[in-house]
Amino acid sequence: MRQTFAVGIGGAAGQGVATPGDIFAKIFSRRGLHLNAYNAYQSIIRGGHTFLTIRCGPERVTNMGDRLDLLIPLNQDAMDRHLGLLTDGAACVYNSDTIKPGVPADGVGLFPLPVSKLADITRNKVAQNTLAVGAGLSMMGIGFQALEEVLTEQFNKKGEAVVSENIGIARIGYDYATVNFRPFAWPLPMTGNRYAVISGNIAMAMGGAAAGVKFYCAYPMSPSTGVLHWMAAHARKAGIMVRQVEDEIGVVNMAIGAAHAGVRSMCATSGGGFALMSEGLGLSAMMETPVVVIDCQRAGPSTGVPTKTEQGDLWQMLGAAFGDYPRAIAAPLDIGDCFTIIPEIFNIADRFQCPGIVLCDLLLSEGRLSVDPKDLDFAPVIDRGELITTASSEPNGDGVYKRYKITESGVSPRAIPGVPGYTHTAASDEHEEDGVLISDEFTNPTKRRAMMEKRMRKVAGIEAAAPPPVLWGPRDAEVTLIGWGSTKGVIEEACEILTEQGISANQLQIRWLVPLHGDAILDILKGTRHTIIVENNYSGQFARYLRSETSFVPDGHIRKYDGEPFMPHHIVEAVKEQLSGKSKLSVPAHEILV
Amino acid sequence: MATLADTKPVAMADLKGKVDPDWCPGCGDFGVLAAVQKALVELQIPNHNVVTISGIGCSSNFPGFINTYGMHTLHGRALAVAAGVKLANHDLTVLVTGGDGDGFGIGGNHFVHNMRRNVDLLYIVMDNQIYGLTTGQTSPTSRIGMKTKSMPFGNIEAPVNPISLALAAGATFVARAFSAEQKHLTELIKQGIRHKGFSFLDVFSPCVTYNHDNTYQWFRPRVKKLEDDPAYDPSDWMAAMGKSLLWDEQIPIGKFFERTDLPSLHEAEPVLNAGPLVHADPRIPLDLARSFVEELM
């Protein structure tokens, strides 16, 4: 079992949960520790309840885990909600002026900080947070200097006085804990590695910059807005045009316009905004103008739960826009993959002149992960496909450029506006090879069929361009867990725990939803003993999709649709329940209530 | 980059589309097509540097009938697409063509917002006050009382006033023309193309098949050119707003308003200082990339 250490910080929105979280994250990553952070929050700017979990360790940390080692409740509500989660060896550090502890489990340490005695709370409203951070780090066995460095960076903009005041308060908390609190049994180790701590949204935005995106536009919508924020903040340095548009219909069409003019163009939204973009995807497909759309899923339907995660948009993606058309749909497997997948899907979209959809979710978009900077490749392959950008090449055909020339691959060389000799009209109506409409006066069933077949021939090329999935773990395992996208990390850990407990498990994680590689999947599943599909939605959207494409029916399902992600024990317990024959559908209950 | 194609004078023949328009005989849109072609010849803009973008509707078939780069997009979305084209390559001359239903109905949101953004393009609305391609329903500019298939007992909803709306939304060039007044229309198209910013040109383009109220005969005695009034000052926004409210007996056509002191969207965006995005290196410098990652460490 991987050794990890998890801190939970809970409080009301506006109470400053984020700052101690950032401080811990920085200190952990600078010690060369991996980390994974997940913030459970509510759609409220001030008040409510928010609970941040930061889990770290010397090996990869792929999910929020099952265990909290240190709880820092910033108000009574946080204490009442979460103290019961702590188990033997864990600790709770709290402000004893304002918070009354409950009754903890055996072996849980309660460590009160007499905040008003230690700091001048009339001067510093968040003194309790800073004291607790100092105390926590002392208990973890981390030297004070690390905290001093991070606090200096954190408050530098506010001036020398604020920096020294905060360092002073942190020092008092640190020293107080050294004298009065029990240190953790496992002092946090240090490695020589250095990691960047990034969210999925930042990863996708940076992946776009690496892929050569020159045009990004969006309408703000949780949980996708982080992509817009990174893009907007870095646009001028990176030479990227970033626009905030009046609605998502405008977004996708503006992105298509920019793409048509010749630049790589991207936009991001969530389910509701994506619904508005649907018709635009059809336009991209019909005009054969590549565009990449990111959907950061949140719990639906309708406005749903804007701050909660779900994998509930799969069928919306599959059904987006009417008619049949080639496209690619990919679900990143973790936050690092959020970066990598963008250049990959752009190459496919460009080569096959079709829309590419990235199916992310709140868990990855807003979660944070330590990523080795070496894994962020800012010089990936950029394949723009058959693009005509200068007049030097001969117009194809008999001297008249045919934008939609019928080819064996289905791909027709694409000229961008401004190139002499290649004028043509790209149309949302069905058209001939030269772009003339065959939707009205020139209606012609033979030509319509030929154009449909030309476009749909690209499907085979896309299938060959995207890699098929592979099975992780022992081939003859007792149980095979099938997941897609963001559940990769938690399923991986569940497999490890099951194996330690004597149940061998392996994992099939799907990254490319379109193309699905149904034959390759069936080939993998042929030899499996007990298959369970794990997904974050009510109806088993992926299970239904897999069945519709391959006729494959798994032995069981584990589903969760309460807005929160899976924790490893949810899957472990459900697998045991299903292997004992008690159930074929498990819906684990989430214990952390936010 | 100068090429042979750039040095050859632009002629009407260069702008003839691959197919002839399939509009009904007598449709006002023929006059608009001819005037756009004439304006491009007079301004000597090579066809490969022009992108004509439309939505859906009779008049939105326009890009297929002219030999420029063209995009025939979705109903109501032409302006959104056009803004993207212009921002990706601001060296292109962008013309957006469509009808009143496309622009003021389903596309109303993009109409308002691209005017306030001052995107540098010319938006020509062939306003026939009816839905033609769907065989005659009430449009956003249909007058009260007009009987159509969708409102057989007469329209009871007030029409939108495109000129007032454009002025209020911040268009920096606002004009109206009448398809039957070719010279005047051509001149306004030329001015609209030359204007650096959002140029809105509402053209009365009678539908001879479905609109029996607002015909050529109805418009002819009513339209009055603003240019004929030497006292009219098109830099005066309040005066333009006043003129925009006139209808029935006296309907002004001509340039209502123009201001040239505001930068267009691409001029206001520092990212474009180095030139059009389409010519930019797709790679970002690796030391810059490293600095982006450093921020997160």
Chai-1 contact restraints between the chains, C-beta under 6 A:
chainA,res_idxA,chainB,res_idxB,connection_type,confidence,min_distance_angstrom,max_distance_angstrom,comment,restraint_id
A,A196,B,V293,contact,1.0,0.0,6.0,A-B,restraint_1
A,A196,B,L296,contact,1.0,0.0,6.0,A-B,restraint_2
A,A196,B,M297,contact,1.0,0.0,6.0,A-B,restraint_3
A,V197,B,L296,contact,1.0,0.0,6.0,A-B,restraint_4
A,I198,B,L296,contact,1.0,0.0,6.0,A-B,restraint_5
A,A209,B,I284,contact,1.0,0.0,6.0,A-B,restraint_6
A,G212,B,P282,contact,1.0,0.0,6.0,A-B,restraint_7
A,K214,B,L277,contact,1.0,0.0,6.0,A-B,restraint_8
A,K214,B,A280,contact,1.0,0.0,6.0,A-B,restraint_9
A,F215,B,A88,contact,1.0,0.0,6.0,A-B,restraint_10
A,R236,B,P270,contact,1.0,0.0,6.0,A-B,restraint_11
A,R236,B,V271,contact,1.0,0.0,6.0,A-B,restraint_12
A,A238,B,I284,contact,1.0,0.0,6.0,A-B,restraint_13
A,G239,B,V271,contact,1.0,0.0,6.0,A-B,restraint_14
A,G239,B,A280,contact,1.0,0.0,6.0,A-B,restraint_15
A,M241,B,L87,contact,1.0,0.0,6.0,A-B,restraint_16
A,M241,B,V271,contact,1.0,0.0,6.0,A-B,restraint_17
A,M241,B,L277,contact,1.0,0.0,6.0,A-B,restraint_18
A,E246,B,N109,contact,1.0,0.0,6.0,A-B,restraint_19
A,E246,B,H113,contact,1.0,0.0,6.0,A-B,restraint_20
A,D247,B,N109,contact,1.0,0.0,6.0,A-B,restraint_21
A,G250,B,A80,contact,1.0,0.0,6.0,A-B,restraint_22
A,G250,B,H110,contact,1.0,0.0,6.0,A-B,restraint_23
A,N253,B,R77,contact,1.0,0.0,6.0,A-B,restraint_24
A,N253,B,A80,contact,1.0,0.0,6.0,A-B,restraint_25
A,N253,B,V81,contact,1.0,0.0,6.0,A-B,restraint_26
A,M254,B,A80,contact,1.0,0.0,6.0,A-B,restraint_27
A,M254,B,A83,contact,1.0,0.0,6.0,A-B,restraint_28
A,M254,B,G84,contact,1.0,0.0,6.0,A-B,restraint_29
A,I256,B,V81,contact,1.0,0.0,6.0,A-B,restraint_30
A,G257,B,V81,contact,1.0,0.0,6.0,A-B,restraint_31
A,G257,B,G84,contact,1.0,0.0,6.0,A-B,restraint_32
A,G257,B,V85,contact,1.0,0.0,6.0,A-B,restraint_33
A,A258,B,G84,contact,1.0,0.0,6.0,A-B,restraint_34
A,A258,B,A88,contact,1.0,0.0,6.0,A-B,restraint_35
A,A261,B,V85,contact,1.0,0.0,6.0,A-B,restraint_36
A,A261,B,A88,contact,1.0,0.0,6.0,A-B,restraint_37
A,A261,B,N89,contact,1.0,0.0,6.0,A-B,restraint_38
A,A261,B,V278,contact,1.0,0.0,6.0,A-B,restraint_39
A,G262,B,V278,contact,1.0,0.0,6.0,A-B,restraint_40
A,V263,B,A88,contact,1.0,0.0,6.0,A-B,restraint_41
A,V263,B,L277,contact,1.0,0.0,6.0,A-B,restraint_42
A,V263,B,V278,contact,1.0,0.0,6.0,A-B,restraint_43
A,E279,B,L74,contact,1.0,0.0,6.0,A-B,restraint_44
A,L283,B,L74,contact,1.0,0.0,6.0,A-B,restraint_45
A,P373,B,V293,contact,1.0,0.0,6.0,A-B,restraint_46
A,L376,B,V293,contact,1.0,0.0,6.0,A-B,restraint_47
A,F378,B,L286,contact,1.0,0.0,6.0,A-B,restraint_48
A,F378,B,A289,contact,1.0,0.0,6.0,A-B,restraint_49
A,I382,B,P282,contact,1.0,0.0,6.0,A-B,restraint_50
A,A391,B,T3,contact,1.0,0.0,6.0,A-B,restraint_51
A,P417,B,V51,contact,1.0,0.0,6.0,A-B,restraint_52
A,P417,B,Y69,contact,1.0,0.0,6.0,A-B,restraint_53
A,P417,B,L92,contact,1.0,0.0,6.0,A-B,restraint_54
A,G418,B,L92,contact,1.0,0.0,6.0,A-B,restraint_55
A,P420,B,T3,contact,1.0,0.0,6.0,A-B,restraint_56
A,P420,B,A5,contact,1.0,0.0,6.0,A-B,restraint_57
A,P420,B,H48,contact,1.0,0.0,6.0,A-B,restraint_58
A,T423,B,N47,contact,1.0,0.0,6.0,A-B,restraint_59
A,T423,B,H48,contact,1.0,0.0,6.0,A-B,restraint_60
A,T423,B,N67,contact,1.0,0.0,6.0,A-B,restraint_61
A,T423,B,T68,contact,1.0,0.0,6.0,A-B,restraint_62
A,T423,B,Y69,contact,1.0,0.0,6.0,A-B,restraint_63
A,T425,B,P63,contact,1.0,0.0,6.0,A-B,restraint_64
A,T425,B,G64,contact,1.0,0.0,6.0,A-B,restraint_65
A,T425,B,G70,contact,1.0,0.0,6.0,A-B,restraint_66
A,T425,B,H72,contact,1.0,0.0,6.0,A-B,restraint_67
A,A426,B,M71,contact,1.0,0.0,6.0,A-B,restraint_68
A,A427,B,H72,contact,1.0,0.0,6.0,A-B,restraint_69
A,S428,B,H72,contact,1.0,0.0,6.0,A-B,restraint_70
A,S428,B,T73,contact,1.0,0.0,6.0,A-B,restraint_71
A,S428,B,L74,contact,1.0,0.0,6.0,A-B,restraint_72
A,V436,B,K18,contact,1.0,0.0,6.0,A-B,restraint_73
A,V436,B,V19,contact,1.0,0.0,6.0,A-B,restraint_74
A,L437,B,G64,contact,1.0,0.0,6.0,A-B,restraint_75
A,E441,B,D22,contact,1.0,0.0,6.0,A-B,restraint_76
